[in-house]
Amino acid sequence: MNGFHLERLAKHRREFIDIFETVEAYIKKFIVFQSDDEAIVITNWIVHTYLLHLFDYTPYLHIFSATKQCGKTLLMGIINALSNQSQMLINFSEPIFRYIDKAEPTLCIDEVDRWDSESKEAIWGIINSGFLRQGGSVMRVQGQSHEPVLFKTFCAKVIAGIDRNSIPDTVQDRSIPIELVRKLQSEPVTRFRHREQVKYQEEIISMLEPLTEYSNDWESQDILFDDVHENALFETYKDEILNDRALDIVEPLVVVASMGTLDWLEKTIRACINLTKREDQEDNNLDLEILKVCNQVRMLNVGSKHIFTDDLITAIHQFKESELAHMNGWGIDPSYLAKRLKVFGIKPTKVRIGTESKRGYVWRDFIDPVQRWLTTPSDEEELIEEEPVIEVEQVDLF
């Protein structure tokens, strides 16, 4: 980046630094997080909504918690109050695309786990497409001639629900996870009183709103992007982000953070990596735990080649000592189980046990994944020898 561009950006850098400090402190005043990473990411995300026209991608925030009363609604309210052109939504219908096309707002979408099953597929399609500016659109017909029209769906979105799995995988891939926890009595926070906070929020917004005007003075987004990609910190850390989609997700936040101090930029990069990797690790742990419990069920059914899906789920629920009890795993149904086992190449199929035929699993399909993921080399020979050689009627699980 040449000196002229640096000079133009530097005159606003002090204002960005003040904004980062103020917004982060305000959020942490009311919400208890698992670490500082969540507040750092949310702060940069709020700022990025005022600079959205600079970006080809917009990362979604996915706010969730294992239980109620973790501050989800309060956090959504704060983000909604501080973000640019923000609108809080709970119940809405598929024509939301018309509003997005017209206003390019920031959408704060709460209680997604309560959506009507008939409409949610179409709504998720709209949300899913709006991650990317180029191509972020849906086609609908309108008028008496039924002329096809493209509506833009690109806009910043924060999505909240109780269950981490309440949003589709494709939307999770476009999101940075923000998991909330209940605060301890030893973790005091300020009680939020809306009437008292309006004045403070207006002061923060007055700091944020000029950012859009500042960025309009910059010749192009390359002024910022080149600065980030030439930064040694970004080059040092970006290899820890495992795929191109993850890079697309975090890049706008890193670009925003580059307007602050070097310390803030490093904290932002590390926070993005920590949160995206944390979700990957938790998903991997849950997948492995389900595979482990399924294999334990298999070991209790020596002599059987198959098991019905319903019987396998019943058996899984009886393993009360499993880590699944602590990983939100007790809502297992056939589709959820199939999704988790698909990671290992295990798929349900139609099986016959005695005179009855229905969906289930073939125990032999578990042998290779168990060998690869759950056993040491010394265990492999024993595992193979345990494969039954005769088919018998379905036996009692316990």
Secondary structure by P-SEA (a helix, b strand, c coil): ccaaaaaaaaaaaaaaaaaaaaaaaaaacccccccaaaaaaaaaaaaaaaacccccbbbbbbbbccccccaaaaaaaaaaacccbbbbbccccccaaaaaaccccccccccccccccccaaaaaaaaaacccccccbbbbbbcccccbbbbbcbbbbbbbccccccccaaaaaabbbbbbbbbcccccccccccccaaaaaaaaaaaccaaaaaaaacccaaaaaaaaaacccccccccccccaaaaaaaaaaaaaaccccaaaaaaaaaaaaaaaaaaaaaaaaaaaaaaaaaaaaaaaacccccccaaaaaaaaaacccccccccccccccaaaaaaaacccccccccccccccccbbbbcccaaaaaaaccccccaaaaaaaacccccccccccc
